Amino acid sequence: MNEYLARLSRELPDVRRIFLCEKRGTHLGYNIERHGGELVFRDSFNENRSTLGHFNKTLETLTLGGKSCLSFSDKDFAAQKPIMTYFYDIGDDWLLIFDLCVNVKGN
């Protein structure tokens, strides 16, 4: 799965980070992160994302029958750049999550 996510990340240049997560918020493996032109695999197994405010709001949207949801603009603390988070329900209690780079005028 990590190889598939890395290949997907290479094909989507605006993706800052990609990972799998359970709907309860538990990471299922690596964060695959873009740093410059390189992909970095950061072990995030068992980290809990449900403590983030936008995570629970997204679950509400997905519970209402949506298959995907785009969060409001936020800041990537590592890169100090604006991002939006895209959640895609892939079934079996899993979410595929993308942190997307946002181009904002003036940045």
Z-matrix of the N, CA and C atoms (Angstrom, degrees):
N
C 1 1.448
C 2 1.525 1 111.25
N 3 1.337 2 117.11 1 -39.74
C 4 1.462 3 119.55 2 -179.89
C 5 1.530 4 111.71 3 -62.21
N 6 1.328 5 117.16 4 -36.89
C 7 1.460 6 120.33 5 178.40
C 8 1.527 7 110.66 6 -66.08
N 9 1.330 8 116.62 7 -40.78
C 10 1.461 9 120.31 8 176.94
C 11 1.525 10 110.34 9 -61.80
N 12 1.333 11 118.04 10 -45.74
C 13 1.462 12 121.69 11 -179.97
C 14 1.530 13 111.39 12 -64.20
N 15 1.322 14 117.56 13 -37.39
C 16 1.465 15 120.91 14 177.38
C 17 1.526 16 110.24 15 -64.69
N 18 1.329 17 117.20 16 -43.56
C 19 1.464 18 121.19 17 178.94
C 20 1.533 19 109.79 18 -63.45
N 21 1.318 20 117.23 19 -42.66
C 22 1.451 21 121.71 20 177.69
C 23 1.531 22 110.86 21 -61.59
N 24 1.313 23 116.68 22 -42.21
C 25 1.456 24 121.47 23 179.53
C 26 1.531 25 111.37 24 -63.19
N 27 1.333 26 116.99 25 -39.45
C 28 1.466 27 120.69 26 178.70
C 29 1.527 28 111.53 27 -63.67
N 30 1.333 29 116.35 28 -32.04
C 31 1.468 30 121.07 29 -177.53
C 32 1.524 31 112.58 30 -83.08
N 33 1.316 32 117.92 31 -11.88
C 34 1.465 33 122.13 32 -177.74
C 35 1.526 34 108.94 33 -120.67
N 36 1.325 35 117.83 34 88.52
C 37 1.464 36 120.75 35 -171.46
C 38 1.525 37 115.30 36 -64.13
N 39 1.332 38 118.68 37 -19.91
C 40 1.463 39 120.19 38 179.34
C 41 1.525 40 113.19 39 -86.46
N 42 1.336 41 116.96 40 -0.04
C 43 1.463 42 120.33 41 177.76
C 44 1.524 43 109.10 42 -82.50
N 45 1.311 44 116.20 43 121.98
C 46 1.470 45 122.50 44 177.62
C 47 1.522 46 110.67 45 -86.38
N 48 1.350 47 115.74 46 -36.59
C 49 1.468 48 121.18 47 -175.99
C 50 1.529 49 107.81 48 -152.59
N 51 1.330 50 116.67 49 145.84
C 52 1.462 51 121.82 50 177.47
C 53 1.525 52 108.04 51 -141.72
N 54 1.328 53 116.22 52 140.90
C 55 1.466 54 119.96 53 178.59
C 56 1.522 55 110.93 54 -163.70
N 57 1.321 56 115.63 55 165.98
C 58 1.453 57 123.27 56 174.47
C 59 1.524 58 109.23 57 -104.37
N 60 1.319 59 114.56 58 147.43
C 61 1.452 60 120.07 59 -176.04
C 62 1.528 61 108.32 60 -149.08
N 63 1.320 62 118.22 61 145.90
C 64 1.453 63 121.50 62 170.34
C 65 1.524 64 108.64 63 -74.07
N 66 1.311 65 116.51 64 158.16
C 67 1.462 66 119.67 65 179.24
C 68 1.527 67 112.53 66 -66.31
N 69 1.312 68 117.13 67 -16.96
C 70 1.473 69 119.98 68 174.85
C 71 1.521 70 110.95 69 -80.93
N 72 1.338 71 117.15 70 -9.32
C 73 1.454 72 121.11 71 175.26
C 74 1.517 73 115.37 72 109.93
N 75 1.316 74 118.38 73 -4.73
C 76 1.464 75 121.47 74 -176.46
C 77 1.524 76 111.62 75 -81.74
N 78 1.334 77 115.82 76 127.32
C 79 1.470 78 121.59 77 176.18
C 80 1.521 79 110.10 78 -62.48
N 81 1.330 80 114.89 79 146.87
C 82 1.464 81 120.72 80 179.63
C 83 1.523 82 112.26 81 -113.91
N 84 1.291 83 118.27 82 21.34
C 85 1.461 84 119.71 83 179.56
C 86 1.503 85 111.89 84 161.16
N 87 1.314 86 114.98 85 -136.88
C 88 1.457 87 122.18 86 -175.45
C 89 1.520 88 112.54 87 -88.09
N 90 1.329 89 116.11 88 150.20
C 91 1.454 90 122.20 89 157.86
C 92 1.518 91 104.43 90 -84.22
N 93 1.302 92 116.79 91 127.35
C 94 1.457 93 120.06 92 172.98
C 95 1.520 94 105.38 93 -103.32
N 96 1.323 95 115.97 94 111.99
C 97 1.458 96 121.88 95 -170.60
C 98 1.522 97 110.81 96 -115.96
N 99 1.307 98 115.17 97 145.30
C 100 1.459 99 121.38 98 176.69
C 101 1.526 100 107.95 99 -96.41
N 102 1.323 101 116.07 100 123.45
C 103 1.463 102 122.97 101 175.43
C 104 1.516 103 106.43 102 -125.89
N 105 1.339 104 114.90 103 102.86
C 106 1.462 105 118.69 104 -172.04
C 107 1.513 106 107.73 105 65.40
N 108 1.291 107 118.03 106 -128.44
C 109 1.458 108 121.96 107 178.12
C 110 1.516 109 114.21 108 -93.56
N 111 1.312 110 117.40 109 -0.29
C 112 1.464 111 121.67 110 -175.00
C 113 1.529 112 112.19 111 -102.23
N 114 1.340 113 115.94 112 148.64
C 115 1.458 114 121.20 113 172.10
C 116 1.516 115 108.48 114 -98.12
N 117 1.321 116 115.58 115 135.86
C 118 1.455 117 122.26 116 179.57
C 119 1.523 118 108.07 117 -121.08
N 120 1.332 119 116.62 118 132.50
C 121 1.458 120 122.46 119 177.26
C 122 1.525 121 107.74 120 -97.42
N 123 1.348 122 116.33 121 113.03
C 124 1.456 123 120.45 122 179.49
C 125 1.522 124 108.06 123 -109.63
N 126 1.321 125 116.41 124 122.56
C 127 1.456 126 121.32 125 -178.75
C 128 1.524 127 109.36 126 -66.37
N 129 1.319 128 115.80 127 114.97
C 130 1.458 129 121.67 128 -179.60
C 131 1.522 130 111.23 129 -125.20
N 132 1.324 131 116.34 130 17.58
C 133 1.457 132 121.47 131 -176.69
C 134 1.527 133 110.04 132 -55.78
N 135 1.313 134 115.11 133 130.21
C 136 1.467 135 125.07 134 177.83
C 137 1.522 136 114.94 135 73.62
N 138 1.347 137 119.65 136 2.07
C 139 1.461 138 119.08 137 171.43
C 140 1.519 139 108.03 138 -63.74
N 141 1.323 140 116.81 139 150.32
C 142 1.454 141 120.90 140 -177.00
C 143 1.525 142 110.71 141 -109.27
N 144 1.316 143 116.51 142 118.36
C 145 1.464 144 122.76 143 179.94
C 146 1.527 145 112.71 144 -90.30
N 147 1.327 146 117.87 145 -11.78
C 148 1.463 147 120.20 146 -173.93
C 149 1.525 148 112.89 147 -67.62
N 150 1.327 149 118.02 148 -11.44
C 151 1.458 150 120.75 149 177.90
C 152 1.520 151 112.01 150 -77.48
N 153 1.332 152 117.61 151 -11.43
C 154 1.466 153 121.71 152 178.31
C 155 1.526 154 109.50 153 -83.50
N 156 1.313 155 116.60 154 131.70
C 157 1.461 156 121.34 155 -175.42
C 158 1.515 157 114.38 156 -54.87
N 159 1.327 158 117.75 157 -43.42
C 160 1.460 159 119.47 158 -176.97
C 161 1.528 160 112.50 159 -69.38
N 162 1.321 161 118.08 160 -21.12
C 163 1.460 162 120.81 161 -179.54
C 164 1.530 163 110.13 162 -64.41
N 165 1.323 164 116.83 163 -49.40
C 166 1.463 165 120.49 164 -177.95
C 167 1.529 166 112.21 165 -68.43
N 168 1.327 167 117.85 166 -35.90
C 169 1.470 168 120.47 167 175.68
C 170 1.525 169 110.16 168 -63.33
N 171 1.314 170 116.19 169 -37.96
C 172 1.464 171 120.46 170 178.41
C 173 1.521 172 110.83 171 -64.97
N 174 1.318 173 116.82 172 -42.83
C 175 1.467 174 119.63 173 178.54
C 176 1.522 175 111.56 174 -60.25
N 177 1.319 176 117.05 175 -36.84
C 178 1.469 177 120.40 176 176.38
C 179 1.526 178 109.84 177 -59.96
N 180 1.323 179 117.04 178 -45.13
C 181 1.462 180 121.77 179 179.62
C 182 1.522 181 110.73 180 -63.03
N 183 1.319 182 116.99 181 -44.87
C 184 1.463 183 120.66 182 -178.76
C 185 1.526 184 111.11 183 -67.97
N 186 1.315 185 117.46 184 -33.43
C 187 1.463 186 121.61 185 178.85
C 188 1.524 187 110.92 186 -66.31
N 189 1.317 188 116.77 187 -29.52
C 190 1.462 189 121.37 188 179.56
C 191 1.528 190 112.56 189 -77.87
N 192 1.320 191 117.19 190 5.85
C 193 1.455 192 120.45 191 174.75
C 194 1.514 193 115.07 192 110.99
N 195 1.320 194 117.46 193 -2.02
C 196 1.456 195 119.19 194 177.76
C 197 1.519 196 111.26 195 -73.24
N 198 1.309 197 116.38 196 151.18
C 199 1.467 198 121.81 197 177.37
C 200 1.521 199 110.81 198 -97.11
N 201 1.346 200 116.07 199 -23.10
C 202 1.450 201 120.11 200 -179.54
C 203 1.527 202 109.16 201 -150.02
N 204 1.324 203 114.88 202 164.84
C 205 1.463 204 120.42 203 -178.47
C 206 1.521 205 108.92 204 -156.54
N 207 1.322 206 116.51 205 142.10
C 208 1.453 207 122.97 206 176.61
C 209 1.519 208 108.04 207 -111.58
N 210 1.334 209 116.18 208 125.01
C 211 1.459 210 120.39 209 -178.27
C 212 1.521 211 110.92 210 -77.94
N 213 1.294 212 115.42 211 168.87
C 214 1.459 213 122.03 212 174.30
C 215 1.521 214 109.42 213 -66.95
N 216 1.297 215 116.39 214 166.02
C 217 1.457 216 121.55 215 179.14
C 218 1.523 217 110.42 216 -67.10
N 219 1.303 218 115.65 217 138.94
C 220 1.456 219 123.04 218 -178.87
C 221 1.525 220 107.02 219 -138.84
N 222 1.323 221 116.97 220 -176.55
C 223 1.463 222 120.21 221 178.62
C 224 1.529 223 109.41 222 -117.83
N 225 1.311 224 115.16 223 131.68
C 226 1.460 225 121.11 224 173.05
C 227 1.519 226 106.29 225 -79.37
N 228 1.320 227 116.25 226 112.38
C 229 1.461 228 119.82 227 -175.00
C 230 1.519 229 112.95 228 -66.59
N 231 1.330 230 117.51 229 -32.82
C 232 1.464 231 120.12 230 179.99
C 233 1.529 232 111.03 231 -68.92
N 234 1.331 233 117.10 232 -43.31
C 235 1.462 234 120.97 233 -176.17
C 236 1.526 235 112.63 234 -94.71
N 237 1.331 236 116.43 235 -12.62
C 238 1.471 237 121.25 236 -176.91
C 239 1.525 238 111.51 237 56.04
N 240 1.331 239 115.37 238 43.01
C 241 1.460 240 121.91 239 179.56
C 242 1.522 241 108.90 240 -133.82
N 243 1.338 242 116.89 241 153.75
C 244 1.459 243 119.29 242 178.56
C 245 1.533 244 111.56 243 -70.34
N 246 1.324 245 115.19 244 143.14
C 247 1.463 246 122.08 245 177.47
C 248 1.529 247 109.21 246 -139.03
N 249 1.303 248 115.38 247 163.23
C 250 1.460 249 123.50 248 166.78
C 251 1.517 250 105.39 249 -127.13
N 252 1.315 251 116.10 250 149.74
C 253 1.460 252 120.20 251 -178.46
C 254 1.523 253 108.99 252 -112.09
N 255 1.338 254 114.88 253 127.56
C 256 1.456 255 122.59 254 179.45
C 257 1.523 256 108.30 255 -106.46
N 258 1.322 257 116.53 256 126.23
C 259 1.460 258 123.54 257 -179.99
C 260 1.519 259 108.21 258 -110.33
N 261 1.327 260 116.19 259 131.83
C 262 1.456 261 120.86 260 177.27
C 263 1.525 262 108.56 261 -128.92
N 264 1.323 263 115.96 262 123.03
C 265 1.462 264 122.50 263 -179.62
C 266 1.525 265 108.46 264 -79.59
N 267 1.338 266 116.63 265 112.62
C 268 1.467 267 119.52 266 -179.10
C 269 1.530 268 111.87 267 -102.42
N 270 1.336 269 116.76 268 12.95
C 271 1.457 270 120.73 269 176.84
C 272 1.520 271 111.80 270 83.57
N 273 1.339 272 114.80 271 179.20
C 274 1.465 273 121.53 272 179.97
C 275 1.527 274 112.11 273 50.97
N 276 1.347 275 116.62 274 32.96
C 277 1.462 276 122.22 275 177.26
C 278 1.527 277 113.00 276 67.53
N 279 1.335 278 117.63 277 24.18
C 280 1.464 279 122.01 278 -179.14
C 281 1.521 280 110.96 279 -115.82
N 282 1.319 281 114.77 280 147.75
C 283 1.461 282 122.55 281 172.89
C 284 1.521 283 108.61 282 -122.03
N 285 1.316 284 116.26 283 137.93
C 286 1.455 285 122.19 284 170.12
C 287 1.523 286 105.12 285 -98.80
N 288 1.331 287 117.26 286 124.25
C 289 1.457 288 121.25 287 -173.04
C 290 1.523 289 109.93 288 -121.90
N 291 1.333 290 114.60 289 132.13
C 292 1.456 291 122.70 290 178.14
C 293 1.524 292 108.59 291 -119.36
N 294 1.302 293 118.68 292 129.85
C 295 1.457 294 122.25 293 165.69
C 296 1.523 295 105.77 294 -95.46
N 297 1.325 296 116.16 295 121.50
C 298 1.466 297 122.56 296 -174.11
C 299 1.519 298 110.94 297 -107.12
N 300 1.318 299 116.29 298 137.25
C 301 1.459 300 121.18 299 174.79
C 302 1.526 301 107.82 300 -68.93
N 303 1.319 302 115.22 301 138.49
C 304 1.462 303 121.40 302 -179.77
C 305 1.507 304 108.34 303 -115.53
N 306 1.310 305 116.26 304 127.14
C 307 1.469 306 120.40 305 175.83
C 308 1.518 307 108.50 306 -88.75
N 309 1.316 308 115.90 307 115.10
C 310 1.456 309 121.45 308 -179.28
C 311 1.525 310 107.79 309 -117.27
N 312 1.330 311 115.98 310 133.00
C 313 1.470 312 119.40 311 178.87
C 314 1.514 313 109.39 312 -58.55
N 315 1.312 314 115.71 313 136.25
C 316 1.452 315 120.95 314 179.43
C 317 1.511 316 112.94 315 95.24
N 318 1.337 317 119.33 316 -7.68
C 319 1.471 318 123.27 317 178.76
C 320 1.502 319 110.07 318 -108.47
